[in-house]
Amino acid sequence: MKVLRVVGPSDTGKTTLVERVVERLSERGRVGTIKHIDCEPDIDTEGKDTARHRAAGAARTEGITTAGTWFATGDDRTLADALDDLARTCDYAIVEGYGDAALPTVALGDADVTDPLVAAPTADAVDVDALLDRLEECGSYEPRTP
């Protein structure tokens, strides 16, 4: 699985670039994304079933709709855990954030990154075709063995 990380300060267009890259890569294969969130997400709504499952002690809760849309919540999940899971079913993973992860990276704004694939002031300045060509030259992510 090819992995690309997008980092940068707020308002440099990280999510916009992720959208553009995912749209293009989804033409080539299955794409998963991971977003680093630095605050507690509001997924388990108080009083709803999944929140009640977690409050009862479930280590991981997955909600799946009849249409197949899903989400998961849990504790103590690492970036490597998420990448390992995506590697089973995806050809590509796009990671937004995780500023110190050692992955092929697009650095937006004044992000301090050693040897990025691409560095640009904003997402609008990134040539997505050139970026994807550089990504294909990178090694693949190999999941950890259980």
TORNUKE-911218 format. One record per residue: residue number from 1; residue in three letters; x, y, z of N, C-alpha, C in turn. Coordinates in steps of 0.2 Angstrom, whole numbers, plus 5000, padded with zeros to 4 digits. Layout:
N
<i NUM; aa Ala; n_east X; n_north Y; n_up Z; ca_east X; ca_north Y; ca_up Z; c_east X; c_north Y; c_up Z> .
...
This chain:
146
<i 1; aa Met; n_east 5004; n_north 4994; n_up 5000; ca_east 5000; ca_north 5000; ca_up 5000; c_east 5004; c_north 5006; c_up 5000> .
<i 2; aa Lys; n_east 5003; n_north 5011; n_up 4996; ca_east 5007; ca_north 5017; ca_up 4996; c_east 5003; c_north 5022; c_up 5001> .
<i 3; aa Val; n_east 5007; n_north 5025; n_up 5004; ca_east 5005; ca_north 5030; ca_up 5010; c_east 5008; c_north 5037; c_up 5008> .
<i 4; aa Leu; n_east 5003; n_north 5042; n_up 5009; ca_east 5005; ca_north 5049; ca_up 5008; c_east 5003; c_north 5053; c_up 5014> .
<i 5; aa Arg; n_east 5007; n_north 5057; n_up 5017; ca_east 5005; ca_north 5061; ca_up 5023; c_east 5005; c_north 5068; c_up 5021> .
<i 6; aa Val; n_east 5000; n_north 5072; n_up 5023; ca_east 4999; ca_north 5079; ca_up 5021; c_east 4999; c_north 5083; c_up 5028> .
<i 7; aa Val; n_east 5004; n_north 5087; n_up 5029; ca_east 5005; ca_north 5091; ca_up 5035; c_east 5005; c_north 5099; c_up 5033> .
<i 8; aa Gly; n_east 5004; n_north 5103; n_up 5038; ca_east 5004; ca_north 5110; ca_up 5038; c_east 5000; c_north 5113; c_up 5043> .
<i 9; aa Pro; n_east 5001; n_north 5120; n_up 5044; ca_east 4997; ca_north 5124; ca_up 5049; c_east 4990; c_north 5124; c_up 5046> .
<i 10; aa Ser; n_east 4985; n_north 5127; n_up 5050; ca_east 4978; ca_north 5128; ca_up 5049; c_east 4978; c_north 5133; c_up 5043> .
<i 11; aa Asp; n_east 4973; n_north 5132; n_up 5039; ca_east 4971; ca_north 5136; ca_up 5033; c_east 4977; c_north 5136; c_up 5027> .
<i 12; aa Thr; n_east 4980; n_north 5131; n_up 5027; ca_east 4985; ca_north 5130; ca_up 5021; c_east 4982; c_north 5125; c_up 5016> .
<i 13; aa Gly; n_east 4976; n_north 5122; n_up 5017; ca_east 4972; ca_north 5118; ca_up 5013; c_east 4974; c_north 5111; c_up 5013> .
<i 14; aa Lys; n_east 4976; n_north 5108; n_up 5019; ca_east 4977; ca_north 5101; ca_up 5020; c_east 4971; c_north 5097; c_up 5017> .
<i 15; aa Thr; n_east 4965; n_north 5098; n_up 5020; ca_east 4959; ca_north 5094; ca_up 5018; c_east 4958; c_north 5095; c_up 5011> .
<i 16; aa Thr; n_east 4958; n_north 5101; n_up 5008; ca_east 4957; ca_north 5102; ca_up 5001; c_east 4962; c_north 5098; c_up 4997> .
<i 17; aa Leu; n_east 4968; n_north 5097; n_up 4999; ca_east 4973; ca_north 5093; ca_up 4995; c_east 4971; c_north 5086; c_up 4996> .
<i 18; aa Val; n_east 4969; n_north 5084; n_up 5002; ca_east 4968; ca_north 5077; ca_up 5003; c_east 4962; c_north 5075; c_up 4998> .
<i 19; aa Glu; n_east 4957; n_north 5079; n_up 4998; ca_east 4951; ca_north 5078; ca_up 4993; c_east 4953; c_north 5077; c_up 4986> .
<i 20; aa Arg; n_east 4958; n_north 5082; n_up 4984; ca_east 4960; ca_north 5081; ca_up 4977; c_east 4964; c_north 5075; c_up 4976> .
<i 21; aa Val; n_east 4968; n_north 5073; n_up 4980; ca_east 4973; ca_north 5067; ca_up 4980; c_east 4968; c_north 5061; c_up 4980> .
<i 22; aa Val; n_east 4964; n_north 5060; n_up 4984; ca_east 4959; ca_north 5055; ca_up 4985; c_east 4955; c_north 5054; c_up 4979> .
<i 23; aa Glu; n_east 4952; n_north 5059; n_up 4976; ca_east 4948; ca_north 5059; ca_up 4970; c_east 4952; c_north 5056; c_up 4964> .
<i 24; aa Arg; n_east 4959; n_north 5058; n_up 4964; ca_east 4963; ca_north 5055; ca_up 4958; c_east 4965; c_north 5048; c_up 4959> .
<i 25; aa Leu; n_east 4967; n_north 5047; n_up 4966; ca_east 4969; ca_north 5040; ca_up 4967; c_east 4964; c_north 5035; c_up 4967> .
<i 26; aa Ser; n_east 4958; n_north 5037; n_up 4968; ca_east 4952; ca_north 5032; ca_up 4968; c_east 4951; c_north 5030; c_up 4961> .
<i 27; aa Glu; n_east 4954; n_north 5033; n_up 4956; ca_east 4953; ca_north 5030; ca_up 4949; c_east 4958; c_north 5025; c_up 4948> .
<i 28; aa Arg; n_east 4963; n_north 5024; n_up 4952; ca_east 4968; ca_north 5019; ca_up 4952; c_east 4967; c_north 5013; c_up 4956> .
<i 29; aa Gly; n_east 4963; n_north 5014; n_up 4962; ca_east 4963; ca_north 5009; ca_up 4967; c_east 4959; c_north 5011; c_up 4973> .
<i 30; aa Arg; n_east 4958; n_north 5007; n_up 4978; ca_east 4955; ca_north 5008; ca_up 4984; c_east 4959; c_north 5013; c_up 4988> .
<i 31; aa Val; n_east 4956; n_north 5018; n_up 4991; ca_east 4959; ca_north 5023; ca_up 4995; c_east 4956; c_north 5023; c_up 5002> .
<i 32; aa Gly; n_east 4960; n_north 5023; n_up 5007; ca_east 4958; ca_north 5025; ca_up 5014; c_east 4961; c_north 5031; c_up 5016> .
<i 33; aa Thr; n_east 4958; n_north 5034; n_up 5021; ca_east 4961; ca_north 5040; ca_up 5024; c_east 4961; c_north 5040; c_up 5032> .
<i 34; aa Ile; n_east 4966; n_north 5043; n_up 5034; ca_east 4967; ca_north 5044; ca_up 5042; c_east 4968; c_north 5051; c_up 5043> .
<i 35; aa Lys; n_east 4964; n_north 5054; n_up 5048; ca_east 4964; ca_north 5061; ca_up 5050; c_east 4966; c_north 5061; c_up 5057> .
<i 36; aa His; n_east 4972; n_north 5065; n_up 5059; ca_east 4974; ca_north 5066; ca_up 5066; c_east 4969; c_north 5071; c_up 5069> .
<i 37; aa Ile; n_east 4966; n_north 5069; n_up 5074; ca_east 4962; ca_north 5074; ca_up 5077; c_east 4965; c_north 5076; c_up 5084> .
<i 38; aa Asp; n_east 4966; n_north 5082; n_up 5086; ca_east 4969; ca_north 5084; ca_up 5092; c_east 4964; c_north 5086; c_up 5098> .
<i 39; aa Cys; n_east 4958; n_north 5084; n_up 5097; ca_east 4953; ca_north 5085; ca_up 5102; c_east 4948; c_north 5079; c_up 5102> .
<i 40; aa Glu; n_east 4944; n_north 5078; n_up 5107; ca_east 4940; ca_north 5072; ca_up 5107; c_east 4934; c_north 5073; c_up 5102> .
<i 41; aa Pro; n_east 4933; n_north 5068; n_up 5098; ca_east 4928; ca_north 5068; ca_up 5092; c_east 4921; c_north 5067; c_up 5095> .
<i 42; aa Asp; n_east 4916; n_north 5070; n_up 5092; ca_east 4909; ca_north 5070; ca_up 5095; c_east 4906; c_north 5065; c_up 5090> .
<i 43; aa Ile; n_east 4908; n_north 5058; n_up 5091; ca_east 4904; ca_north 5053; ca_up 5087; c_east 4899; c_north 5049; c_up 5091> .
<i 44; aa Asp; n_east 4901; n_north 5047; n_up 5097; ca_east 4896; ca_north 5044; ca_up 5101; c_east 4892; c_north 5049; c_up 5105> .
<i 45; aa Thr; n_east 4886; n_north 5050; n_up 5102; ca_east 4881; ca_north 5055; ca_up 5104; c_east 4878; c_north 5052; c_up 5111> .
<i 46; aa Glu; n_east 4879; n_north 5057; n_up 5116; ca_east 4876; ca_north 5055; ca_up 5123; c_east 4869; c_north 5052; c_up 5122> .
<i 47; aa Gly; n_east 4868; n_north 5046; n_up 5125; ca_east 4861; ca_north 5043; ca_up 5125; c_east 4860; c_north 5038; c_up 5119> .
<i 48; aa Lys; n_east 4864; n_north 5039; n_up 5114; ca_east 4863; ca_north 5034; ca_up 5108; c_east 4866; c_north 5028; c_up 5109> .
<i 49; aa Asp; n_east 4864; n_north 5023; n_up 5105; ca_east 4866; ca_north 5016; ca_up 5107; c_east 4874; c_north 5015; c_up 5107> .
<i 50; aa Thr; n_east 4878; n_north 5018; n_up 5102; ca_east 4885; ca_north 5017; ca_up 5102; c_east 4888; c_north 5020; c_up 5108> .
<i 51; aa Ala; n_east 4886; n_north 5026; n_up 5110; ca_east 4888; ca_north 5029; ca_up 5116; c_east 4887; c_north 5024; c_up 5122> .
<i 52; aa Arg; n_east 4881; n_north 5021; n_up 5122; ca_east 4879; ca_north 5017; ca_up 5128; c_east 4884; c_north 5011; c_up 5128> .
<i 53; aa His; n_east 4885; n_north 5008; n_up 5122; ca_east 4890; ca_north 5002; ca_up 5121; c_east 4897; c_north 5004; c_up 5124> .
<i 54; aa Arg; n_east 4899; n_north 5010; n_up 5122; ca_east 4906; ca_north 5012; ca_up 5125; c_east 4906; c_north 5013; c_up 5132> .
<i 55; aa Ala; n_east 4900; n_north 5016; n_up 5135; ca_east 4900; ca_north 5018; ca_up 5142; c_east 4899; c_north 5011; c_up 5146> .
<i 56; aa Ala; n_east 4897; n_north 5006; n_up 5143; ca_east 4896; ca_north 4999; ca_up 5146; c_east 4903; c_north 4996; c_up 5147> .
<i 57; aa Gly; n_east 4908; n_north 4998; n_up 5143; ca_east 4915; ca_north 4995; ca_up 5143; c_east 4917; c_north 4992; c_up 5137> .
<i 58; aa Ala; n_east 4914; n_north 4993; n_up 5131; ca_east 4916; ca_north 4990; ca_up 5125; c_east 4923; c_north 4994; c_up 5123> .
<i 59; aa Ala; n_east 4928; n_north 4990; n_up 5121; ca_east 4934; ca_north 4993; ca_up 5119; c_east 4934; c_north 4996; c_up 5112> .
<i 60; aa Arg; n_east 4930; n_north 4993; n_up 5108; ca_east 4929; ca_north 4996; ca_up 5101; c_east 4921; c_north 4995; c_up 5099> .
<i 61; aa Thr; n_east 4919; n_north 5000; n_up 5096; ca_east 4912; ca_north 5000; ca_up 5094; c_east 4911; c_north 5002; c_up 5087> .
<i 62; aa Glu; n_east 4908; n_north 4998; n_up 5083; ca_east 4907; ca_north 5000; ca_up 5076; c_east 4900; c_north 5000; c_up 5074> .
<i 63; aa Gly; n_east 4898; n_north 5006; n_up 5071; ca_east 4891; ca_north 5007; ca_up 5068; c_east 4891; c_north 5006; c_up 5061> .
<i 64; aa Ile; n_east 4886; n_north 5002; n_up 5059; ca_east 4886; ca_north 5000; ca_up 5051; c_east 4879; c_north 5001; c_up 5049> .
<i 65; aa Thr; n_east 4878; n_north 5005; n_up 5044; ca_east 4871; ca_north 5006; ca_up 5042; c_east 4869; c_north 5001; c_up 5037> .
<i 66; aa Thr; n_east 4862; n_north 5000; n_up 5035; ca_east 4860; ca_north 4995; ca_up 5030; c_east 4863; c_north 4996; c_up 5024> .
<i 67; aa Ala; n_east 4865; n_north 5003; n_up 5022; ca_east 4868; ca_north 5004; ca_up 5016; c_east 4876; c_north 5003; c_up 5016> .
<i 68; aa Gly; n_east 4878; n_north 5001; n_up 5022; ca_east 4885; ca_north 4999; ca_up 5022; c_east 4890; c_north 5004; c_up 5025> .
<i 69; aa Thr; n_east 4887; n_north 5010; n_up 5026; ca_east 4891; ca_north 5016; ca_up 5029; c_east 4893; c_north 5014; c_up 5036> .
<i 70; aa Trp; n_east 4899; n_north 5016; n_up 5038; ca_east 4901; ca_north 5014; ca_up 5045; c_east 4906; c_north 5019; c_up 5048> .
<i 71; aa Phe; n_east 4907; n_north 5018; n_up 5054; ca_east 4912; ca_north 5022; ca_up 5058; c_east 4914; c_north 5017; c_up 5064> .
<i 72; aa Ala; n_east 4919; n_north 5019; n_up 5067; ca_east 4922; ca_north 5015; ca_up 5073; c_east 4924; c_north 5019; c_up 5078> .
<i 73; aa Thr; n_east 4924; n_north 5017; n_up 5084; ca_east 4927; ca_north 5021; ca_up 5090; c_east 4930; c_north 5016; c_up 5094> .
<i 74; aa Gly; n_east 4935; n_north 5019; n_up 5098; ca_east 4938; ca_north 5014; ca_up 5103; c_east 4944; c_north 5018; c_up 5106> .
<i 75; aa Asp; n_east 4948; n_north 5015; n_up 5110; ca_east 4953; ca_north 5018; ca_up 5114; c_east 4960; c_north 5015; c_up 5112> .
<i 76; aa Asp; n_east 4965; n_north 5019; n_up 5113; ca_east 4972; ca_north 5017; ca_up 5112; c_east 4974; c_north 5015; c_up 5105> .
<i 77; aa Arg; n_east 4971; n_north 5018; n_up 5100; ca_east 4973; ca_north 5016; ca_up 5093; c_east 4979; c_north 5021; c_up 5090> .
<i 78; aa Thr; n_east 4983; n_north 5018; n_up 5087; ca_east 4989; ca_north 5021; ca_up 5085; c_east 4989; c_north 5022; c_up 5077> .
<i 79; aa Leu; n_east 4993; n_north 5026; n_up 5074; ca_east 4993; ca_north 5027; ca_up 5067; c_east 4995; c_north 5021; c_up 5064> .
<i 80; aa Ala; n_east 5000; n_north 5017; n_up 5067; ca_east 5002; ca_north 5010; ca_up 5064; c_east 4996; c_north 5006; c_up 5064> .
<i 81; aa Asp; n_east 4992; n_north 5005; n_up 5069; ca_east 4986; ca_north 5001; ca_up 5070; c_east 4982; c_north 5003; c_up 5064> .
<i 82; aa Ala; n_east 4980; n_north 5009; n_up 5063; ca_east 4976; ca_north 5011; ca_up 5057; c_east 4978; c_north 5009; c_up 5050> .
<i 83; aa Leu; n_east 4985; n_north 5011; n_up 5049; ca_east 4988; ca_north 5009; ca_up 5043; c_east 4988; c_north 5001; c_up 5042> .
<i 84; aa Asp; n_east 4989; n_north 4997; n_up 5047; ca_east 4989; ca_north 4990; ca_up 5046; c_east 4982; c_north 4988; c_up 5044> .
<i 85; aa Asp; n_east 4977; n_north 4991; n_up 5047; ca_east 4970; ca_north 4989; ca_up 5045; c_east 4969; c_north 4991; c_up 5038> .
<i 86; aa Leu; n_east 4971; n_north 4997; n_up 5036; ca_east 4970; ca_north 4999; ca_up 5029; c_east 4974; c_north 4995; c_up 5024> .
<i 87; aa Ala; n_east 4980; n_north 4993; n_up 5026; ca_east 4984; ca_north 4989; ca_up 5021; c_east 4981; c_north 4982; c_up 5019> .
<i 88; aa Arg; n_east 4976; n_north 4980; n_up 5023; ca_east 4972; ca_north 4974; ca_up 5021; c_east 4968; c_north 4975; c_up 5015> .
<i 89; aa Thr; n_east 4965; n_north 4981; n_up 5014; ca_east 4960; ca_north 4982; ca_up 5009; c_east 4961; c_north 4987; c_up 5004> .
<i 90; aa Cys; n_east 4966; n_north 4991; n_up 5006; ca_east 4967; ca_north 4997; ca_up 5002; c_east 4974; c_north 4997; c_up 4998> .
<i 91; aa Asp; n_east 4974; n_north 5001; n_up 4992; ca_east 4980; ca_north 5001; ca_up 4988; c_east 4984; c_north 5008; c_up 4990> .
<i 92; aa Tyr; n_east 4980; n_north 5013; n_up 4993; ca_east 4983; ca_north 5019; ca_up 4995; c_east 4980; c_north 5021; c_up 5002> .
<i 93; aa Ala; n_east 4984; n_north 5025; n_up 5006; ca_east 4981; ca_north 5028; ca_up 5012; c_east 4984; c_north 5035; c_up 5012> .
<i 94; aa Ile; n_east 4980; n_north 5040; n_up 5013; ca_east 4981; ca_north 5047; ca_up 5014; c_east 4981; c_north 5048; c_up 5021> .
<i 95; aa Val; n_east 4986; n_north 5051; n_up 5024; ca_east 4986; ca_north 5053; ca_up 5031; c_east 4986; c_north 5061; c_up 5032> .
<i 96; aa Glu; n_east 4981; n_north 5063; n_up 5035; ca_east 4981; ca_north 5071; ca_up 5036; c_east 4984; c_north 5072; c_up 5043> .
<i 97; aa Gly; n_east 4989; n_north 5075; n_up 5044; ca_east 4992; ca_north 5077; ca_up 5051; c_east 4997; c_north 5072; c_up 5053> .
<i 98; aa Tyr; n_east 4998; n_north 5070; n_up 5059; ca_east 5003; ca_north 5066; ca_up 5062; c_east 5010; c_north 5069; c_up 5060> .
<i 99; aa Gly; n_east 5011; n_north 5075; n_up 5062; ca_east 5017; ca_north 5079; ca_up 5060; c_east 5024; c_north 5076; c_up 5061> .
<i 100; aa Asp; n_east 5025; n_north 5071; n_up 5065; ca_east 5031; ca_north 5068; ca_up 5066; c_east 5032; c_north 5060; c_up 5063> .
<i 101; aa Ala; n_east 5027; n_north 5058; n_up 5059; ca_east 5027; ca_north 5051; ca_up 5057; c_east 5032; c_north 5051; c_up 5051> .
<i 102; aa Ala; n_east 5035; n_north 5046; n_up 5050; ca_east 5040; ca_north 5045; ca_up 5045; c_east 5037; c_north 5042; c_up 5039> .
<i 103; aa Leu; n_east 5034; n_north 5046; n_up 5035; ca_east 5030; ca_north 5044; ca_up 5029; c_east 5032; c_north 5049; c_up 5023> .
<i 104; aa Pro; n_east 5031; n_north 5047; n_up 5017; ca_east 5031; ca_north 5051; ca_up 5012; c_east 5026; c_north 5057; c_up 5013> .
<i 105; aa Thr; n_east 5029; n_north 5063; n_up 5012; ca_east 5025; ca_north 5069; ca_up 5015; c_east 5024; c_north 5075; c_up 5010> .
<i 106; aa Val; n_east 5019; n_north 5078; n_up 5010; ca_east 5018; ca_north 5085; ca_up 5007; c_east 5018; c_north 5090; c_up 5013> .
<i 107; aa Ala; n_east 5022; n_north 5094; n_up 5012; ca_east 5023; ca_north 5100; ca_up 5018; c_east 5020; c_north 5106; c_up 5015> .
<i 108; aa Leu; n_east 5014; n_north 5108; n_up 5018; ca_east 5011; ca_north 5115; ca_up 5016; c_east 5013; c_north 5120; c_up 5021> .
<i 109; aa Gly; n_east 5013; n_north 5126; n_up 5019; ca_east 5015; ca_north 5132; ca_up 5023; c_east 5022; c_north 5131; c_up 5026> .
<i 110; aa Asp; n_east 5023; n_north 5133; n_up 5032; ca_east 5029; ca_north 5133; ca_up 5035; c_east 5030; c_north 5126; c_up 5039> .
<i 111; aa Ala; n_east 5027; n_north 5121; n_up 5037; ca_east 5028; ca_north 5114; ca_up 5041; c_east 5035; c_north 5112; c_up 5040> .
<i 112; aa Asp; n_east 5038; n_north 5111; n_up 5046; ca_east 5045; ca_north 5109; ca_up 5047; c_east 5046; c_north 5101; c_up 5045> .
<i 113; aa Val; n_east 5047; n_north 5099; n_up 5039; ca_east 5048; ca_north 5092; ca_up 5037; c_east 5055; c_north 5092; c_up 5033> .
<i 114; aa Thr; n_east 5058; n_north 5086; n_up 5035; ca_east 5064; ca_north 5085; ca_up 5032; c_east 5063; c_north 5081; c_up 5026> .
<i 115; aa Asp; n_east 5065; n_north 5083; n_up 5020; ca_east 5065; ca_north 5080; ca_up 5014; c_east 5058; c_north 5078; c_up 5012> .
<i 116; aa Pro; n_east 5053; n_north 5083; n_up 5011; ca_east 5046; ca_north 5081; ca_up 5009; c_east 5046; c_north 5079; c_up 5001> .
<i 117; aa Leu; n_east 5041; n_north 5075; n_up 4999; ca_east 5040; ca_north 5074; ca_up 4992; c_east 5039; c_north 5081; c_up 4989> .
<i 118; aa Val; n_east 5035; n_north 5085; n_up 4992; ca_east 5033; ca_north 5091; ca_up 4989; c_east 5032; c_north 5096; c_up 4995> .
<i 119; aa Ala; n_east 5034; n_north 5102; n_up 4994; ca_east 5033; ca_north 5108; ca_up 4999; c_east 5030; c_north 5113; c_up 4995> .
<i 120; aa Ala; n_east 5025; n_north 5116; n_up 4997; ca_east 5021; ca_north 5121; ca_up 4994; c_east 5018; c_north 5126; c_up 4999> .
<i 121; aa Pro; n_east 5017; n_north 5132; n_up 4997; ca_east 5014; ca_north 5137; ca_up 5002; c_east 5007; c_north 5135; c_up 5004> .
<i 122; aa Thr; n_east 5003; n_north 5133; n_up 4999; ca_east 4996; ca_north 5131; ca_up 5000; c_east 4994; c_north 5125; c_up 4995> .
<i 123; aa Ala; n_east 4989; n_north 5122; n_up 4997; ca_east 4987; ca_north 5116; ca_up 4993; c_east 4986; c_north 5118; c_up 4985> .
<i 124; aa Asp; n_east 4984; n_north 5124; n_up 4984; ca_east 4983; ca_north 5126; ca_up 4977; c_east 4989; c_north 5126; c_up 4973> .
<i 125; aa Ala; n_east 4995; n_north 5127; n_up 4976; ca_east 5001; ca_north 5127; ca_up 4973; c_east 5004; c_north 5120; c_up 4971> .
<i 126; aa Val; n_east 5000; n_north 5115; n_up 4973; ca_east 5003; ca_north 5108; ca_up 4972; c_east 5001; c_north 5105; c_up 4966> .
<i 127; aa Asp; n_east 5005; n_north 5103; n_up 4962; ca_east 5004; ca_north 5099; ca_up 4955; c_east 5002; c_north 5092; c_up 4957> .
<i 128; aa Val; n_east 4996; n_north 5090; n_up 4957; ca_east 4994; ca_north 5084; ca_up 4960; c_east 4997; c_north 5078; c_up 4955> .
<i 129; aa Asp; n_east 4997; n_north 5079; n_up 4949; ca_east 5000; ca_north 5074; ca_up 4944; c_east 5007; c_north 5073; c_up 4946> .
<i 130; aa Ala; n_east 5011; n_north 5078; n_up 4947; ca_east 5018; ca_north 5077; ca_up 4949; c_east 5019; c_north 5074; c_up 4956> .
<i 131; aa Leu; n_east 5014; n_north 5076; n_up 4960; ca_east 5014; ca_north 5073; ca_up 4967; c_east 5013; c_north 5065; c_up 4966> .
<i 132; aa Leu; n_east 5008; n_north 5063; n_up 4963; ca_east 5006; ca_north 5056; ca_up 4962; c_east 5012; c_north 5052; c_up 4958> .
<i 133; aa Asp; n_east 5015; n_north 5055; n_up 4954; ca_east 5021; ca_north 5052; ca_up 4950; c_east 5027; c_north 5051; c_up 4956> .
<i 134; aa Arg; n_east 5028; n_north 5056; n_up 4960; ca_east 5033; ca_north 5055; ca_up 4965; c_east 5031; c_north 5049; c_up 4970> .
<i 135; aa Leu; n_east 5024; n_north 5049; n_up 4972; ca_east 5022; ca_north 5044; ca_up 4977; c_east 5023; c_north 5037; c_up 4974> .
<i 136; aa Glu; n_east 5022; n_north 5036; n_up 4968; ca_east 5023; ca_north 5029; ca_up 4965; c_east 5030; c_north 5027; c_up 4965> .
<i 137; aa Glu; n_east 5035; n_north 5032; n_up 4965; ca_east 5042; ca_north 5030; ca_up 4966; c_east 5044; c_north 5028; c_up 4973> .
<i 138; aa Cys; n_east 5039; n_north 5029; n_up 4978; ca_east 5041; ca_north 5028; ca_up 4985; c_east 5039; c_north 5020; c_up 4986> .
<i 139; aa Gly; n_east 5043; n_north 5018; n_up 4991; ca_east 5041; ca_north 5011; ca_up 4993; c_east 5034; c_north 5010; c_up 4996> .
<i 140; aa Ser; n_east 5032; n_north 5004; n_up 4997; ca_east 5025; ca_north 5003; ca_up 4999; c_east 5026; c_north 5002; c_up 5007> .
<i 141; aa Tyr; n_east 5020; n_north 5003; n_up 5010; ca_east 5020; ca_north 5002; ca_up 5017; c_east 5018; c_north 4994; c_up 5018> .
<i 142; aa Glu; n_east 5022; n_north 4992; n_up 5023; ca_east 5021; ca_north 4984; ca_up 5024; c_east 5019; c_north 4984; c_up 5031> .
<i 143; aa Pro; n_east 5013; n_north 4981; n_up 5032; ca_east 5010; ca_north 4980; ca_up 5039; c_east 5014; c_north 4976; c_up 5043> .
<i 144; aa Arg; n_east 5013; n_north 4978; n_up 5050; ca_east 5017; ca_north 4974; ca_up 5055; c_east 5013; c_north 4967; c_up 5055> .
<i 145; aa Thr; n_east 5017; n_north 4962; n_up 5057; ca_east 5014; ca_north 4955; ca_up 5057; c_east 5011; c_north 4955; c_up 5064> .
<i 146; aa Pro; n_east 5005; n_north 4951; n_up 5065; ca_east 5002; ca_north 4951; ca_up 5071; c_east 5006; c_north 4946; c_up 5076> .
